[in-house]
Amino acid sequence: MQILQGKNIVLGITGGIAAYKMPELVRRLIDQGANVRVVMTDSAKAFITPLTLQAVSGNSVSDTLLDTEAERAMGHIELAKWADLLLIAPASANTIANIAHGLASDLLGTLVLATNATIAAAPAMNQQMWHAEVTQENIQKLANRNIHIWGPAQGEQACGDVGFGRLIEVPEIVEHVCSLYQEKNLANQHWVITAGPTREAIDPVRYISNHSSGKMGYAIAQAAVNAGAKVTLISGPVNLSKPASVDLINVTSAEQMHQQAMIHANGADVFVACAAVADYRVAEIATQKIKKTADNQQMQINLVKNPDIVADVAAQKNKPFTVGFAAETQDVEQYALDKLKRKNLDLIAANNVALSGQGFNSDKNALTVFSTSSQQEIILMNKSDVAKKLVTIIAEQMDEKV
C-alpha cells in the first residue's frame, strides 16, 4: 500500500525560484497515493503558473482569499478542514514572518490559522536572509507551535551565494511527508550511526581524507527516525543538512569518532558503521605548515593505524546489533564476508565503489547485505530508498535473532 494513500495535502507555494520544482513535488506526492490541492501566493505566480499546477494536480488552484465564487461556500474554511497536511514549499522569509506573527493577509496565511491539520514548512531563501537574526527568531516561533521545519540545505544559490538557504531536494521533502504517516516499528529503539569521512591532519592546513559525502549514512539516519527510532548520528565533515529529529554529533578525526561511538553505542540497540573512516593517521602532526622547497622533491609521512571503530563496538560484552559497511573496488563478496566474521558483525552492507553512478558522492547506491547465513540484494536506486530497505533488513534480522 502507498504510504500516503487517501491523505489530503494542501501545498502552499510562495515566491522563490525553487517554485519551479513544485510540479515534480506534486507528482511525487500523488505517486505515493496523496490527494493534492495547491494554494499559491501572488509572488509564487511570478515564478510558475497556476495552470501548470492545475495540470499536474488534477485540481483547480486557489490563489486568492477574496474569490467570490469560492467564498460563496466559505472555500478557505472548506480547504482548511479538508487538509490532513498543509505543506508550505518553498517557504519564503516573508511567508515565514507572516505565519510567525499570525497574519492572515492572504489565503495561505488564513489557512494556517484556520486548519487543524499538521503543518510543515520547507524554507528557501538567500543565505544571508536565512541567517538573519529575525528569520531565526521566526523559525523558532514556528517550531514552538509544532510546525515541522524541513531544511534548508546548503549549496550554491541562484543569486551566486553559497550557504544554507536552498530548498531541500524534492525526494527529501516526500520522504519527510511519508515519515509522518509511516508505521513506527522501531519505536523505543536507539540507533547509533556513523557517517561521512574523517580527516587526519598533516599540518595546520593539510589533511588525509577520502571521497565520502555522508549521503548514505544521513539517509539511513533519516530512515531510522522515520520508522520511530531515536537516532544518534556521529558525522565527519560533510556538506549536508542535519536529518530531522536526529541527535547530531560532529567530529573530524577517526579518534574523535571512535570516542563518541564508544560512548553512545553503550546501551544502544543498533550500531551502523557507515562512515568512511581513515585507516591511518599521521604519527606526528606538524605544528607549522610544511613548506615546499627546491630541495625536497620527495616527502615522507609516517602513519599509524587508527582504532577500529566497528570492531571495538562489536567487541563489547553487551554489544548492540552491529552493522558494518564494506566499500570495495574488487572481490567485494570475499572482502565483505571476511570483515563480517573477523570483526564479529551481525550484518555487513557491501558495495562496489568502482562502479560509476553509485557509492561515494553519488545520489544512488546498490548494496549486497550479508549475514553469516544469508545474502540480500538492494538494487541501484536513490540512497533514500536504499536506506529504507536496509533499515527494514536490519529490523527483520534483529527479530530473527531474538
HUJO-V706466 format. One record per helix or strand. SS is the DSSP state (H for helix, E for strand). FROM is the first residue (numbers start at 1). TO is the last residue. If there is no record, write none. Layout:
SS FROM TO
SS FROM TO
//
This chain:
E 8 13
H 17 31
E 35 40
H 44 46
H 50 57
E 62 62
H 68 71
H 75 82
E 85 91
H 93 100
H 107 114
E 118 123
H 127 131
H 133 144
E 148 149
E 153 156
E 162 166
H 170 181
E 190 195
E 197 197
E 200 203
E 206 208
H 215 226
E 230 235
E 247 250
H 254 265
E 270 273
E 276 276
E 280 282
E 303 305
H 309 314
E 321 328
H 332 342
E 347 352
E 364 370
E 375 382
H 383 401
//
